[in-house]
Amino acid sequence: MSLLIDADYIVYKCCAATETEIDFGEDLIVVTSRFSEALEYTERELYNIATDLGCFDDSVLFFSDSINFRKSIDPAYKGHRNRKKPCGYKRVINALKLSYPVVIMPELEADDALGIYATREEGHIICSPDKDMRQIPGQLYDMSDGVVEITKEEGDRWHLIQTMAGDQTDGYSGVPGIGIKRAAVLLDEHGANWKTVVDAFADKGLDESVALLNARLAKILQAENYDFTNQRVKLWTATSNSGSEDRAELGQELARQENS
């Protein structure tokens, strides 16, 4: 069993925490940091995670690639995020590579690489505070409330909820006026299936192609969504538990058009 750790989050947090702002007056403000402090803080965080969870074989650190496949689906994805990485961020990552196995998959965010590895081989624990990881079946340690077991049904349901609710931080809107609580109620009342999602978008005058775009942006990849031979993402395709073959076929046709 390995701990699969969202190290993007940890390194960013630790490097940002060790920055110091120096105001020289007039027009000059400088941000500085001590690399040794940032690295020590990061290693302490990783040690604490391992200590909290106890039994494990090793810790594997996951980072995002500089290229994001979602931007090829929607160029506006995370377009509002222009935050500069904190001082020492890249240097700390390079230092960690000397002590830990590090995974960076081409064109994938750390979340996707975590989801792929966790579902390719069972028994690992994902360590991440990101709510998106609730899509992935298996064990999740959110770094605050202990380890929870997520079933495939729960993970699929959370994906549908996020598709409807959207995520302003990541830059996809979901269904206007619907948040996480309302999305959950709709699934409870009408069924946790693709038809419920499509109908929610339709009620706001949005067609299934918009629903599919949001679903693909929201989807955290699993092993079944990745072509390991060619290192390519298999875009999520709409299916329905409602028996609506027309909707499933439309989703598949949209996928074929985008891949052609």
C-alpha positions as CSV (number, residue, x, y, z in Angstrom):
1,M,0.0,0.0,0.0
2,S,1.3,3.5,-1.0
3,L,0.3,6.9,0.1
4,L,-0.6,8.9,-3.1
5,I,0.0,12.5,-2.1
6,D,-1.3,15.7,-3.7
7,A,2.1,17.3,-3.4
8,D,1.1,20.3,-5.6
9,Y,-1.0,21.6,-2.7
10,I,1.6,20.9,0.0
11,V,4.6,22.4,-1.7
12,Y,2.6,25.5,-2.7
13,K,1.3,26.0,0.8
14,C,4.7,25.5,2.5
15,C,6.5,27.8,0.1
16,A,3.9,30.5,0.4
17,A,4.0,30.2,4.2
18,T,7.8,30.9,4.3
19,E,7.7,34.0,2.1
20,T,8.7,37.3,3.7
21,E,7.8,40.7,2.2
22,I,10.3,43.5,2.6
23,D,9.1,47.1,1.9
24,F,12.0,49.3,1.0
25,G,9.7,52.3,0.7
26,E,8.8,54.4,-2.3
27,D,8.2,52.0,-5.2
28,L,10.2,48.9,-4.1
29,I,8.7,45.9,-2.3
30,V,10.6,42.6,-2.5
31,V,9.4,39.1,-1.6
32,T,12.1,36.7,-0.2
33,S,12.2,33.2,1.1
34,R,14.7,30.8,2.6
35,F,14.8,27.6,0.6
36,S,15.9,25.5,3.6
37,E,12.8,26.6,5.6
38,A,10.5,25.9,2.7
39,L,11.9,22.4,2.2
40,E,11.9,21.7,6.0
41,Y,8.3,22.8,6.3
42,T,7.3,20.6,3.3
43,E,9.2,17.5,4.6
44,R,7.5,18.0,8.0
45,E,4.1,18.1,6.4
46,L,4.8,14.9,4.5
47,Y,6.2,13.2,7.6
48,N,3.0,14.2,9.5
49,I,0.8,12.6,6.9
50,A,2.7,9.4,7.0
51,T,2.6,9.4,10.8
52,D,-1.1,10.0,10.9
53,L,-1.8,7.1,8.6
54,G,0.7,4.7,10.0
55,C,0.9,1.5,8.0
56,F,2.2,2.1,4.4
57,D,5.0,1.0,2.0
58,D,6.0,4.4,0.6
59,S,4.8,7.9,-0.2
60,V,4.5,8.9,-3.9
61,L,4.3,12.6,-4.7
62,F,2.1,13.9,-7.5
63,F,2.5,17.2,-9.4
64,S,0.7,18.8,-12.3
65,D,2.3,19.1,-15.7
66,S,2.8,22.6,-17.1
67,I,0.4,21.7,-20.0
68,N,-3.3,21.0,-19.1
69,F,-5.4,18.8,-21.5
70,R,-8.6,20.6,-20.4
71,K,-7.5,23.8,-22.1
72,S,-7.8,21.9,-25.4
73,I,-11.4,21.3,-24.5
74,D,-12.1,24.8,-23.2
75,P,-9.4,27.5,-23.6
76,A,-11.1,29.4,-20.8
77,Y,-10.4,26.7,-18.2
78,K,-8.7,28.2,-15.2
79,G,-8.0,31.2,-17.4
80,H,-8.5,33.6,-14.5
81,R,-5.8,31.9,-12.5
82,N,-2.7,34.0,-13.0
83,R,-1.1,33.5,-9.6
84,K,2.6,33.3,-9.6
85,K,4.1,30.2,-7.9
86,P,5.6,31.1,-4.5
87,C,9.3,31.5,-4.0
88,G,11.2,28.3,-4.1
89,Y,8.4,26.2,-5.5
90,K,10.3,24.6,-8.3
91,R,13.5,24.2,-6.3
92,V,11.6,22.4,-3.5
93,I,10.1,20.0,-6.0
94,N,13.5,19.2,-7.5
95,A,14.9,18.6,-4.0
96,L,12.0,16.2,-3.2
97,K,12.8,14.2,-6.3
98,L,16.0,13.1,-4.6
99,S,14.1,11.5,-1.7
100,Y,10.6,10.5,-3.0
101,P,9.2,8.9,-6.1
102,V,7.5,11.7,-8.1
103,V,4.8,11.4,-10.7
104,I,4.1,14.0,-13.4
105,M,2.0,12.7,-16.2
106,P,2.0,14.6,-19.6
107,E,-0.8,17.2,-19.9
108,L,-2.5,16.1,-16.7
109,E,-3.2,17.8,-13.4
110,A,-2.0,16.1,-10.2
111,D,-5.6,15.2,-9.4
112,D,-5.9,13.2,-12.6
113,A,-2.7,11.4,-12.1
114,L,-3.8,10.6,-8.6
115,G,-7.1,9.2,-9.9
116,I,-5.4,7.1,-12.5
117,Y,-2.9,5.5,-10.2
118,A,-5.4,4.9,-7.4
119,T,-7.8,3.1,-9.8
120,R,-5.2,1.2,-11.8
121,E,-4.2,-0.8,-8.7
122,E,-6.4,-1.0,-5.6
123,G,-5.3,-0.6,-2.0
124,H,-3.6,2.8,-2.0
125,I,-4.7,5.9,-0.1
126,I,-5.1,9.2,-1.8
127,C,-4.0,12.1,0.4
128,S,-5.6,15.4,-0.8
129,P,-7.8,18.1,0.7
130,D,-9.4,18.7,-2.8
131,K,-13.1,18.0,-2.9
132,D,-12.7,16.8,-6.5
133,M,-11.0,13.6,-5.3
134,R,-14.4,12.4,-3.9
135,Q,-15.0,11.2,-7.4
136,I,-12.4,8.5,-7.1
137,P,-13.5,5.1,-5.6
138,G,-11.2,3.9,-2.8
139,Q,-9.6,5.4,0.3
140,L,-9.3,9.1,0.7
141,Y,-7.5,11.0,3.4
142,D,-8.5,14.7,3.2
143,M,-5.8,15.7,5.7
144,S,-8.3,16.7,8.4
145,D,-11.1,14.2,9.0
146,G,-9.3,10.9,8.6
147,V,-9.7,8.2,6.0
148,V,-13.0,7.7,4.2
149,E,-14.0,4.9,1.9
150,I,-15.6,6.1,-1.3
151,T,-17.7,3.6,-3.4
152,K,-17.9,3.8,-7.2
153,E,-21.5,4.8,-6.9
154,E,-20.6,7.7,-4.6
155,G,-17.8,8.8,-6.9
156,D,-20.0,8.8,-10.0
157,R,-22.7,10.7,-8.1
158,W,-20.2,13.3,-7.0
159,H,-19.1,13.8,-10.6
160,L,-22.7,14.5,-11.6
161,I,-23.1,16.9,-8.8
162,Q,-20.0,18.8,-9.8
163,T,-21.1,18.9,-13.4
164,M,-24.3,20.6,-12.4
165,A,-22.9,22.8,-9.7
166,G,-19.8,23.9,-11.6
167,D,-16.6,25.2,-10.1
168,Q,-15.9,29.0,-10.3
169,T,-12.4,28.4,-9.1
170,D,-11.6,26.1,-12.1
171,G,-13.7,28.3,-14.4
172,Y,-16.6,26.1,-15.5
173,S,-20.1,27.3,-14.7
174,G,-22.3,24.3,-14.5
175,V,-26.1,25.0,-14.4
176,P,-26.8,28.7,-13.6
177,G,-28.4,28.9,-10.2
178,I,-27.6,25.4,-9.1
179,G,-25.1,24.7,-6.3
180,I,-23.9,21.5,-4.7
181,K,-26.9,21.1,-2.4
182,R,-29.5,21.7,-5.1
183,A,-27.7,19.3,-7.5
184,A,-27.8,16.6,-4.8
185,V,-31.5,17.1,-4.3
186,L,-32.1,16.8,-8.1
187,L,-30.3,13.5,-8.1
188,D,-32.3,12.3,-5.1
189,E,-35.6,13.3,-6.7
190,H,-35.0,12.3,-10.4
191,G,-32.3,9.7,-10.2
192,A,-28.5,9.8,-10.2
193,N,-28.1,9.5,-13.9
194,W,-27.1,11.5,-17.0
195,K,-30.7,12.3,-17.9
196,T,-31.2,14.3,-14.7
197,V,-28.1,16.3,-15.5
198,V,-29.2,17.0,-19.1
199,D,-32.6,18.0,-18.0
200,A,-31.2,20.4,-15.5
201,F,-29.2,22.1,-18.2
202,A,-32.2,22.1,-20.5
203,D,-34.3,23.8,-17.9
204,K,-31.9,26.8,-18.3
205,G,-32.0,26.7,-22.1
206,L,-28.7,24.9,-22.4
207,D,-28.3,21.8,-24.7
208,E,-26.5,18.5,-24.0
209,S,-23.3,19.7,-25.6
210,V,-22.9,22.2,-22.8
211,A,-23.7,19.6,-20.2
212,L,-21.1,17.3,-21.8
213,L,-18.4,20.1,-21.8
214,N,-19.0,20.7,-18.1
215,A,-18.9,17.0,-17.3
216,R,-15.5,16.6,-19.1
217,L,-14.1,19.6,-17.3
218,A,-15.3,18.3,-14.0
219,K,-14.2,14.7,-14.5
220,I,-11.2,13.5,-12.5
221,L,-9.6,10.8,-14.6
222,Q,-9.4,7.2,-13.6
223,A,-7.4,4.4,-15.2
224,E,-10.2,3.6,-17.6
225,N,-10.1,7.2,-18.9
226,Y,-6.4,7.0,-20.0
227,D,-4.6,5.3,-22.9
228,F,-1.3,4.3,-21.3
229,T,0.2,3.1,-24.6
230,N,-0.2,6.4,-26.4
231,Q,-0.3,8.6,-23.2
232,R,-3.6,10.1,-24.2
233,V,-6.7,11.0,-22.3
234,K,-9.9,9.2,-23.3
235,L,-12.5,12.0,-23.0
236,W,-15.5,11.1,-20.8
237,T,-18.5,10.1,-22.8
238,A,-22.1,10.5,-21.6
239,T,-24.0,7.4,-20.7
240,S,-27.4,7.1,-19.1
241,N,-28.9,4.8,-16.5
242,S,-32.4,6.1,-17.5
243,G,-32.6,3.9,-20.6
244,S,-32.4,7.0,-22.9
245,E,-30.4,5.6,-25.8
246,D,-30.7,8.8,-27.7
247,R,-28.8,10.8,-25.1
248,A,-26.1,8.2,-24.9
249,E,-25.7,8.1,-28.6
250,L,-25.6,11.9,-28.8
251,G,-22.8,12.0,-26.2
252,Q,-20.8,9.4,-28.2
253,E,-21.3,11.3,-31.4
254,L,-20.1,14.5,-29.8
255,A,-17.0,12.6,-28.7
256,R,-16.4,11.3,-32.2
257,Q,-16.7,14.7,-33.7
258,E,-14.2,16.3,-31.2
259,N,-11.7,13.5,-31.8
260,S,-11.9,13.5,-35.6
